[in-house]
Amino acid sequence: MKALRRLVISALLSLGAAGASQAQEITLRFHSFIHATSYQQIKFFEPWCEKIKGQSAGRMVCQIYPSMQLGGSPAELFNQARDGIVDIVYGNPGYSPGSYLAAEVFELPFMLNDVHNASRAMWDVLGDNPGPEFEGLRLIAIAPSDFPIIQTTSKPIRTVDDLQGVKLRSAGRYGAKVLEALGALPIQMPAGEIVDSLNRGVIDGAYLPWSAVGLLKLNETMKHFTDFGDKQQRMYTSVQIVAMSQATYDRLSDDLKKVIDDNRGVEPSVQFGDAFESTAVADKKAFAEEGADIHVLSDSEYERWRKAAEPITDEWVADANKKGLDGGKLLEQARQAIAKYAN
């Protein structure tokens, strides 16, 4: 009888241990503003989540919620992670202009010309020490989107003179500032309204990355594309960040923390950037094969554009200083990191 009793108790303890083990399984709520078939999700979010699942032996998994399914606006994503509403977010600091100056420095005109190296530079500057603006967040990966280009329906843009008065849907605060400095008329609107606005003559074109052309089916409307040479810095980029709630990270066991830490940093940032760059390269190649008019700025014309935008950087430094940051130091740190990885 005693032996049977011990056997029953042992079995119950085993069941309790199994239940405790199951209770330790973690589901990370991953909230994103882009749709489920986007290249960001297919090329980076899903493979990253598979690594997390595999390296944790299934104890930690992601549940991805695309298209703001959990509510709120894209500008609120970082705060949702801080407040514990979700565990991981894909956010764009540019949706909250002036709130993330440490990241915004990489959006200044004519700073970058290589997505992969820009990802490395961004991580060097921001990854482990992003500053008080990112308090409550543990950054996973940082990358630029592929660089915007000027796209028009009827008027080809070859020189800065061609841009005068041209109405372009702009990308981000500093994208708009650069277009304005060059004489264009930047117009802000949701991406979903671009095609209708083109058809109604509200805008003459758009300033968007190559990766957005196919995504929004703009190749059916846009006829002329103005791009930059491989060695020319680009007018603007948009910083993209995948971040985890620091509170969520702090609650993890040490072995699960290690899984997260092994999958954040420079290499994940490069992989994140490649989701944009690989899409852009493939789309540009396809459009060129279809006969799209793609014009690359000459070096002399590029210099005209670059000089016209120089005051924007000075304004940013002054603005950062007014907000209690050392704008000059932030700018120099960014430039040094970019130079470190320059081709």
BELGIDA-V684584 format. One line per field, one symbol per residue. phi: phi as a letter, one per 30 degrees, with the letter a starting at -180 (. if undefined). A space follows every 50 residues. Layout:
phi->???
This chain:
phi->.ddddddddedddddddddddddddccddccbccddcdddddcbeddddd dedddchidbbccdcdhhdcjicedcdddddedidbcbbcbbeddbeicb ddddedcddhcbbbdddddddddedcecbdjddceibcdcabadddddbd bbdbcdccbddddeiddbdcciddddddedddjdcdbdadedcddddddc idbclbcbdeddddechdddcdcbbcbcdecddcdabcdcbcbcdddded dddeddedddddbbkddeddddddedddddddddddddddjddcccdddd deddddddceddddddedddddciccedddddeddddddecdd
